[in-house]
Amino acid sequence: MEKEWENRGQSDTNAQIITTDSGRIYRPRNLLNAISEVQQFYVIESKGQVIPGEFLTLEHTLDFFKIGVKSGFHEGFALILLFPVFHFYLFPFVFHKLDILGHILFGSIPYLVLIVNTGMCCYISRYYVGNITRKAINSLLMGRAMSLLLKAFFIYVLYLVLYRLSTPENIWKLALQFGLRAEEIYKGFFEVTPHLMPVATESSILMVVAAVVPYGSVYLLDLWRRYRIKRNAKIISA
């Protein structure tokens, strides 16, 4: 009799299977690894297996949060490095004869990492179905959103302070440090100064949008999924 129950448990595909071997839950190292982990959780939960949210331990939840923070940090860091190069040097002094299409193409380069990672975060909204996937996705998006929002605030404040300090006297004192090129640096800086706040506003808004859009896609897709379930239930009951 005992042997029969054991065989039934092994052959029953609807049986709840929860592994307690922590070694089977690989600790993700980056955003792609985290999305792959969410996909694996989705495969388990989409089969109808009800797994408690506590199966994803606090340690692994923090792993997803940390990956979100790192992703947002790298996106913001790439933006901070590339944005001044394109908008304060290449566009005013090198690519000043570009047409609208060229300006859009080159202007999107600093945002490539931000756009790609935002797309990947929106992609995982389709896996927002069970206890584990919801917990993992929420932790990941929360860490990334927090990092991006802090970066957006930091960038805006930094450019605001720089704009307020960009008086003719201060700019001339800085330009004097370049010797014979002082006058050239002085004129070039004044050409850039009017663009400081528009650029800061644009970059900050885009980072806020990149932080919020994945949450919106997850929420809207979840609402649509719940609506379909209720609609199908009404059709079946009718």
Backbone hydrogen bonds in HBPLUS format (Angstrom, degrees):
<---DONOR---> <-ACCEPTOR-->    atom                        ^
c    i                          cat <-CA-CA->   ^        H-A-AA   ^      H-
h    n   atom  resd res      DA  || num        DHA   H-A  angle D-A-AA Bond
n    s   type  num  typ     dist DA aas  dist angle  dist       angle   num
A0005-TRP N   A0001-MET O   3.13 MM   4  6.50 159.5  2.17 154.0 157.2     1
A0006-GLU N   A0002-GLU O   3.10 MM   4  6.34 150.9  2.19 143.2 151.5     2
A0007-ASN N   A0003-LYS O   3.01 MM   4  6.29 154.3  2.08 146.9 153.1     3
A0008-ARG N   A0004-GLU O   2.95 MM   4  6.23 154.1  2.01 148.0 155.7     4
A0009-GLY N   A0005-TRP O   2.97 MM   4  6.15 156.3  2.03 144.8 150.7     5
A0010-GLN N   A0006-GLU O   3.12 MM   4  6.36 143.8  2.25 140.4 149.7     6
A0011-SER N   A0007-ASN O   3.03 MM   4  6.22 144.7  2.16 144.9 153.9     7
A0012-ASP N   A0008-ARG O   2.92 MM   4  5.83 130.1  2.17 147.1 158.0     8
A0015-ALA N   A0012-ASP O   3.28 MM   3  5.57 165.3  2.30 108.7 112.4     9
A0024-ARG N   A0021-ASP O   3.02 MM   3  5.78 165.4  2.04 122.3 126.6    10
A0025-ILE N   A0022-SER O   3.23 MM   3  5.57 153.5  2.31 106.4 113.6    11
A0034-ALA N   A0030-ASN O   2.98 MM   4  6.26 156.5  2.04 152.1 159.3    12
A0035-ILE N   A0031-LEU O   2.98 MM   4  6.25 157.7  2.03 151.1 156.3    13
A0036-SER N   A0032-LEU O   3.01 MM   4  6.24 153.5  2.08 145.5 153.0    14
A0037-GLU N   A0033-ASN O   2.94 MM   4  6.25 149.3  2.03 146.6 155.0    15
A0038-VAL N   A0034-ALA O   3.00 MM   4  6.32 156.1  2.06 148.1 154.3    16
A0039-GLN N   A0035-ILE O   2.97 MM   4  6.25 151.1  2.05 145.3 153.1    17
A0040-GLN N   A0036-SER O   3.08 MM   4  6.41 150.3  2.17 144.3 151.5    18
A0041-PHE N   A0037-GLU O   3.01 MM   4  6.37 157.3  2.06 152.0 158.0    19
A0042-TYR N   A0038-VAL O   2.87 MM   4  6.10 150.9  1.96 146.3 155.0    20
A0043-VAL N   A0039-GLN O   3.03 MM   4  6.33 150.2  2.12 146.1 152.9    21
A0044-ILE N   A0040-GLN O   3.35 MM   4  6.68 154.8  2.42 144.5 149.8    22
A0045-GLU N   A0041-PHE O   3.00 MM   4  6.29 169.3  2.01 156.6 159.0    23
A0046-SER N   A0042-TYR O   2.73 MM   4  5.64 151.7  1.81 151.4 158.3    24
A0047-LYS N   A0044-ILE O   3.42 MM   3  5.74 152.9  2.50 102.8 110.2    25
A0048-GLY N   A0045-GLU O   3.14 MM   3  5.55 160.4  2.18 114.2 116.8    26
A0055-PHE N   A0052-PRO O   3.05 MM   3  5.70 165.1  2.07 116.8 121.6    27
A0056-LEU N   A0053-GLY O   3.18 MM   3  5.96 152.0  2.26 118.4 123.1    28
A0061-THR N   A0057-THR O   2.88 MM   4  6.14 152.2  1.95 151.5 160.6    29
A0062-LEU N   A0058-LEU O   2.94 MM   4  6.12 155.3  2.00 146.6 152.3    30
A0063-ASP N   A0059-GLU O   3.01 MM   4  6.31 138.4  2.18 136.2 148.3    31
A0064-PHE N   A0060-HIS O   3.14 MM   4  6.48 155.5  2.20 147.0 150.6    32
A0065-PHE N   A0061-THR O   3.06 MM   4  6.38 155.4  2.13 143.6 150.9    33
A0066-LYS N   A0062-LEU O   2.80 MM   4  5.98 160.4  1.84 151.5 156.1    34
A0067-ILE N   A0063-ASP O   2.98 MM   4  6.22 154.9  2.05 147.3 154.0    35
A0068-GLY N   A0064-PHE O   3.03 MM   4  6.30 154.4  2.10 145.9 152.5    36
A0069-VAL N   A0065-PHE O   2.97 MM   4  6.31 154.9  2.03 148.7 155.7    37
A0070-LYS N   A0066-LYS O   2.85 MM   4  6.11 163.3  1.87 153.2 157.4    38
A0071-SER N   A0067-ILE O   2.86 MM   4  6.01 158.2  1.90 147.6 154.0    39
A0072-GLY N   A0068-GLY O   3.01 MM   4  6.21 166.0  2.03 149.3 152.6    40
A0073-PHE N   A0069-VAL O   2.87 MM   4  6.08 150.6  1.96 146.0 155.2    41
A0074-HIS N   A0070-LYS O   2.88 MM   4  6.11 164.5  1.91 155.2 157.8    42
A0075-GLU N   A0071-SER O   2.99 MM   4  6.18 160.9  2.02 151.0 156.6    43
A0076-GLY N   A0072-GLY O   2.95 MM   4  6.06 164.6  1.97 145.9 150.4    44
A0077-PHE N   A0073-PHE O   2.76 MM   4  5.90 151.0  1.85 146.7 155.9    45
A0078-ALA N   A0074-HIS O   2.93 MM   4  6.05 160.1  1.97 147.0 151.3    46
A0079-LEU N   A0075-GLU O   3.08 MM   4  6.29 152.2  2.16 142.4 150.3    47
A0080-ILE N   A0076-GLY O   2.88 MM   4  6.12 155.1  1.94 146.5 153.2    48
A0081-LEU N   A0077-PHE O   3.02 MM   4  6.25 152.8  2.10 147.0 153.7    49
A0082-LEU N   A0078-ALA O   2.99 MM   4  6.07 169.3  2.00 151.4 154.3    50
A0083-PHE N   A0079-LEU O   2.89 MM   4  5.46 156.1  1.94 142.5 149.6    51
A0086-PHE N   A0082-LEU O   3.10 MM   4  6.35 162.3  2.13 160.9 164.2    52
A0087-HIS N   A0083-PHE O   2.95 MM   4  6.00 174.5  1.96 166.0 167.1    53
A0088-PHE N   A0084-PRO O   2.88 MM   4  5.11 146.6  1.99 132.2 139.2    54
A0090-LEU N   A0085-VAL O   2.92 MM   5  6.25 171.1  1.92 160.0 162.9    55
A0091-PHE N   A0086-PHE O   2.87 MM   5  5.84 162.0  1.90 156.7 160.7    56
A0093-PHE N   A0089-TYR O   3.03 MM   4  5.73 156.5  2.09 144.6 151.6    57
A0094-VAL N   A0090-LEU O   2.83 MM   4  4.69 143.4  1.97 124.9 134.6    58
A0095-PHE N   A0090-LEU O   2.50 MM   5  5.57 170.2  1.51 155.4 157.8    59
A0098-LEU N   A0095-PHE O   3.24 MM   3  5.57 161.4  2.28 119.8 118.9    60
A0103-HIS N   A0099-ASP O   2.94 MM   4  6.10 153.5  2.01 148.0 156.1    61
A0104-ILE N   A0100-ILE O   2.93 MM   4  6.18 152.4  2.01 147.8 154.9    62
A0105-LEU N   A0101-LEU O   2.92 MM   4  6.19 162.8  1.95 153.0 157.7    63
A0106-PHE N   A0102-GLY O   2.95 MM   4  6.05 175.7  1.95 153.5 154.9    64
A0107-GLY N   A0103-HIS O   2.83 MM   4  5.65 144.7  1.95 134.3 145.7    65
A0108-SER N   A0104-ILE O   3.06 MM   4  6.10 128.9  2.33 138.9 148.7    66
A0109-ILE N   A0106-PHE O   3.27 MM   3  5.51 155.6  2.34 104.9 111.9    67
A0111-TYR N   A0108-SER O   3.01 MM   3  5.33 138.6  2.19 106.8 119.0    68
A0112-LEU N   A0109-ILE O   3.15 MM   3  5.31 170.2  2.16 114.5 117.5    69
A0115-ILE N   A0111-TYR O   2.79 MM   4  5.96 160.5  1.82 163.3 169.3    70
A0116-VAL N   A0112-LEU O   2.89 MM   4  6.05 170.0  1.90 157.9 160.3    71
A0117-ASN N   A0113-VAL O   3.04 MM   4  6.10 170.9  2.05 150.1 153.1    72
A0118-THR N   A0114-LEU O   3.01 MM   4  6.03 150.3  2.10 139.6 148.3    73
A0119-GLY N   A0115-ILE O   2.96 MM   4  6.16 154.8  2.03 146.4 153.1    74
A0120-MET N   A0116-VAL O   2.99 MM   4  6.31 151.5  2.07 147.3 155.3    75
A0121-CYS N   A0117-ASN O   2.95 MM   4  6.18 153.6  2.02 145.1 151.9    76
A0122-CYS N   A0118-THR O   2.94 MM   4  6.20 148.3  2.04 145.6 154.3    77
A0123-TYR N   A0119-GLY O   2.94 MM   4  6.12 141.4  2.09 139.1 150.1    78
A0125-SER N   A0122-CYS O   3.15 MM   3  5.51 160.5  2.19 109.9 115.8    79
A0127-TYR N   A0124-ILE O   3.00 MM   3  5.49 160.1  2.04 114.0 120.3    80
A0128-TYR N   A0125-SER O   3.30 MM   3  5.41 163.4  2.33 112.2 112.4    81
A0129-VAL N   A0127-TYR O   2.92 MM   2  5.63 128.1  2.20 110.4  94.8    82
A0134-ARG N   A0130-GLY O   2.97 MM   4  5.87 158.9  2.01 145.2 151.7    83
A0135-LYS N   A0131-ASN O   3.09 MM   4  6.18 158.6  2.13 141.0 147.2    84
A0136-ALA N   A0132-ILE O   2.87 MM   4  6.07 164.4  1.89 157.8 161.8    85
A0137-ILE N   A0133-THR O   2.91 MM   4  5.94 168.0  1.92 150.0 153.8    86
A0138-ASN N   A0134-ARG O   2.90 MM   4  5.93 162.8  1.93 147.6 153.1    87
A0139-SER N   A0135-LYS O   3.11 MM   4  6.21 158.3  2.16 141.9 147.6    88
A0140-LEU N   A0136-ALA O   2.99 MM   4  6.18 160.8  2.03 149.4 154.9    89
A0141-LEU N   A0137-ILE O   2.91 MM   4  6.05 176.0  1.91 158.6 159.6    90
A0142-MET N   A0138-ASN O   2.89 MM   4  5.84 150.9  1.98 142.0 150.8    91
A0143-GLY N   A0139-SER O   3.11 MM   4  6.23 164.4  2.13 146.8 150.0    92
A0144-ARG N   A0140-LEU O   3.12 MM   4  6.37 163.8  2.15 149.7 154.3    93
A0145-ALA N   A0141-LEU O   2.84 MM   4  5.89 163.6  1.87 147.6 152.8    94
A0146-MET N   A0142-MET O   2.96 MM   4  6.05 163.3  1.99 149.0 153.6    95
A0147-SER N   A0143-GLY O   3.11 MM   4  6.25 160.7  2.15 144.7 149.7    96
A0148-LEU N   A0144-ARG O   2.94 MM   4  6.15 165.2  1.97 154.4 158.3    97
A0149-LEU N   A0145-ALA O   2.92 MM   4  6.01 162.0  1.95 152.7 157.5    98
A0150-LEU N   A0146-MET O   3.08 MM   4  6.22 158.4  2.13 145.4 151.1    99
A0151-LYS N   A0147-SER O   2.98 MM   4  6.19 154.9  2.05 145.1 152.6   100
A0152-ALA N   A0148-LEU O   2.83 MM   4  6.05 156.1  1.89 148.3 154.9   101
A0153-PHE N   A0149-LEU O   3.03 MM   4  6.24 160.7  2.07 145.7 150.3   102
A0154-PHE N   A0150-LEU O   2.91 MM   4  6.09 157.9  1.96 146.5 153.2   103
A0155-ILE N   A0151-LYS O   2.84 MM   4  6.02 165.0  1.86 155.7 158.9   104
A0156-TYR N   A0152-ALA O   3.06 MM   4  6.21 165.9  2.09 148.1 152.0   105
A0157-VAL N   A0153-PHE O   3.03 MM   4  6.17 167.6  2.04 151.1 154.7   106
A0158-LEU N   A0154-PHE O   2.89 MM   4  5.99 159.3  1.94 149.1 155.4   107
A0159-TYR N   A0155-ILE O   2.99 MM   4  6.20 166.3  2.01 154.5 157.0   108
A0160-LEU N   A0156-TYR O   2.91 MM   4  6.03 148.4  2.01 144.0 153.9   109
A0161-VAL N   A0157-VAL O   2.90 MM   4  6.11 161.2  1.94 151.9 155.8   110
A0162-LEU N   A0158-LEU O   2.99 MM   4  6.20 159.3  2.04 144.5 150.8   111
A0163-TYR N   A0159-TYR O   2.84 MM   4  5.96 151.0  1.92 141.8 149.5   112
A0164-ARG N   A0160-LEU O   2.95 MM   4  6.21 156.3  2.01 147.3 153.5   113
A0165-LEU N   A0161-VAL O   2.99 MM   4  6.19 145.3  2.11 146.2 155.5   114
A0166-SER N   A0163-TYR O   3.24 MM   3  5.16 150.1  2.33  96.5 105.4   115
A0167-THR N   A0165-LEU O   2.83 MM   2  5.66 140.6  1.99 102.4  91.7   116
A0171-ILE N   A0167-THR O   2.92 MM   4  6.10 167.3  1.93 165.8 169.9   117
A0172-TRP N   A0168-PRO O   2.98 MM   4  6.02 155.9  2.04 143.4 150.0   118
A0173-LYS N   A0169-GLU O   3.03 MM   4  6.28 155.0  2.10 146.1 152.8   119
A0174-LEU N   A0170-ASN O   3.04 MM   4  6.30 153.9  2.11 145.2 152.0   120
A0175-ALA N   A0171-ILE O   2.82 MM   4  6.05 155.4  1.88 147.6 155.2   121
A0176-LEU N   A0172-TRP O   2.99 MM   4  6.13 144.1  2.12 145.6 153.5   122
A0177-GLN N   A0174-LEU O   3.14 MM   3  5.64 152.0  2.22 109.8 117.6   123
A0178-PHE N   A0175-ALA O   3.00 MM   3  5.65 167.0  2.02 120.2 124.5   124
A0179-GLY N   A0176-LEU O   3.29 MM   3  5.61 162.3  2.32 114.5 114.2   125
A0181-ARG N   A0178-PHE O   3.27 MM   3  5.52 159.0  2.32 130.2 125.2   126
A0182-ALA N   A0179-GLY O   3.09 MM   3  5.49 152.6  2.17 121.4 121.7   127
A0185-ILE N   A0181-ARG O   2.91 MM   4  6.11 163.1  1.94 159.2 163.8   128
A0186-TYR N   A0182-ALA O   2.87 MM   4  6.02 155.5  1.93 148.2 155.7   129
A0187-LYS N   A0183-GLU O   3.02 MM   4  6.25 163.8  2.04 150.3 152.9   130
A0188-GLY N   A0184-GLU O   2.96 MM   4  6.09 160.8  2.00 147.1 153.2   131
A0189-PHE N   A0185-ILE O   2.90 MM   4  6.01 156.6  1.96 149.4 154.8   132
A0190-PHE N   A0186-TYR O   3.22 MM   4  6.44 151.5  2.30 141.7 148.9   133
A0191-GLU N   A0187-LYS O   3.09 MM   4  6.40 134.4  2.31 141.1 153.2   134
A0191-GLU N   A0188-GLY O   3.18 MM   3  5.11 130.6  2.44  92.1 105.3   135
A0192-VAL N   A0188-GLY O   3.24 MM   4  6.53 138.1  2.42 139.1 149.5   136
A0192-VAL N   A0189-PHE O   3.13 MM   3  5.11 128.3  2.41  93.7 107.1   137
A0193-THR N   A0189-PHE O   2.93 MM   4  6.10 149.4  2.03 150.4 158.8   138
A0195-HIS N   A0192-VAL O   2.88 MM   3  5.59 150.6  1.97 125.7 134.7   139
A0196-LEU N   A0193-THR O   3.12 MM   3  5.42 167.0  2.14 116.1 120.2   140
A0199-VAL N   A0195-HIS O   3.08 MM   4  5.97 159.9  2.12 146.3 152.1   141
A0200-ALA N   A0196-LEU O   2.93 MM   4  6.11 156.6  1.98 147.6 155.0   142
A0201-THR N   A0197-MET O   2.86 MM   4  5.98 161.2  1.90 152.5 157.1   143
A0202-GLU N   A0198-PRO O   2.95 MM   4  6.08 159.9  1.99 144.4 150.2   144
A0203-SER N   A0199-VAL O   2.95 MM   4  6.10 172.0  1.96 155.0 156.8   145
A0204-SER N   A0200-ALA O   3.01 MM   4  6.04 160.9  2.05 145.3 151.1   146
A0205-ILE N   A0201-THR O   2.96 MM   4  6.04 162.9  1.99 149.0 153.8   147
A0206-LEU N   A0202-GLU O   3.04 MM   4  6.22 162.1  2.08 149.7 154.6   148
A0207-MET N   A0203-SER O   3.06 MM   4  6.25 152.2  2.13 144.8 151.9   149
A0208-VAL N   A0204-SER O   2.98 MM   4  6.24 152.8  2.06 147.1 154.6   150
A0209-VAL N   A0205-ILE O   2.88 MM   4  6.14 159.4  1.92 151.8 157.7   151
A0210-ALA N   A0206-LEU O   2.86 MM   4  6.05 155.6  1.92 143.5 150.5   152
A0211-ALA N   A0207-MET O   3.02 MM   4  6.19 135.7  2.22 136.1 147.2   153
A0211-ALA N   A0208-VAL O   3.15 MM   3  5.07 127.2  2.45  91.8 105.7   154
A0212-VAL N   A0208-VAL O   3.00 MM   4  6.23 144.5  2.13 145.9 155.4   155
A0213-VAL N   A0209-VAL O   2.85 MM   4  5.78 169.7  1.86 160.5 162.3   156
A0215-TYR N   A0212-VAL O   3.06 MM   3  5.41 117.3  2.47 109.2 124.0   157
A0216-GLY N   A0212-VAL O   3.01 MM   4  6.33 156.0  2.07 153.5 161.2   158
A0217-SER N   A0213-VAL O   2.88 MM   4  6.16 159.0  1.92 160.2 165.5   159
A0218-VAL N   A0214-PRO O   2.99 MM   4  6.17 159.2  2.03 148.3 153.6   160
A0219-TYR N   A0215-TYR O   2.93 MM   4  6.09 165.4  1.95 151.5 155.7   161
A0220-LEU N   A0216-GLY O   2.88 MM   4  5.99 170.5  1.89 154.1 156.9   162
A0221-LEU N   A0217-SER O   3.00 MM   4  5.94 161.3  2.04 142.4 148.3   163
A0222-ASP N   A0218-VAL O   2.98 MM   4  6.04 150.7  2.07 142.6 150.9   164
A0223-LEU N   A0219-TYR O   2.96 MM   4  6.23 153.9  2.03 146.7 153.8   165
A0224-TRP N   A0220-LEU O   2.93 MM   4  6.18 158.8  1.97 148.2 154.1   166
A0225-ARG N   A0221-LEU O   2.91 MM   4  6.10 152.9  1.99 143.3 150.6   167
A0226-ARG N   A0222-ASP O   2.97 MM   4  6.19 159.4  2.01 148.9 153.9   168
A0227-TYR N   A0223-LEU O   2.91 MM   4  6.10 155.2  1.97 147.6 155.0   169
A0228-ARG N   A0224-TRP O   3.01 MM   4  6.22 155.8  2.07 146.0 151.8   170
A0229-ILE N   A0225-ARG O   3.06 MM   4  6.31 155.0  2.12 145.6 152.2   171
A0230-LYS N   A0226-ARG O   3.00 MM   4  6.27 164.4  2.03 152.0 155.4   172
A0231-ARG N   A0227-TYR O   2.87 MM   4  6.05 158.7  1.92 149.0 155.7   173
A0232-ASN N   A0228-ARG O   2.88 MM   4  6.02 162.6  1.91 149.3 153.8   174
A0233-ALA N   A0229-ILE O   2.92 MM   4  6.11 151.8  2.00 144.3 152.7   175
A0234-LYS N   A0230-LYS O   2.99 MM   4  6.24 153.6  2.06 147.8 153.9   176
A0235-ILE N   A0231-ARG O   3.03 MM   4  6.30 155.1  2.09 146.9 153.8   177
A0236-ILE N   A0232-ASN O   2.94 MM   4  6.16 158.4  1.99 149.3 154.7   178
A0237-SER N   A0233-ALA O   2.95 MM   4  6.11 161.5  1.98 147.4 152.7   179
A0238-ALA N   A0234-LYS O   2.94 MM   4  6.01 140.3  2.10 140.8 151.1   180
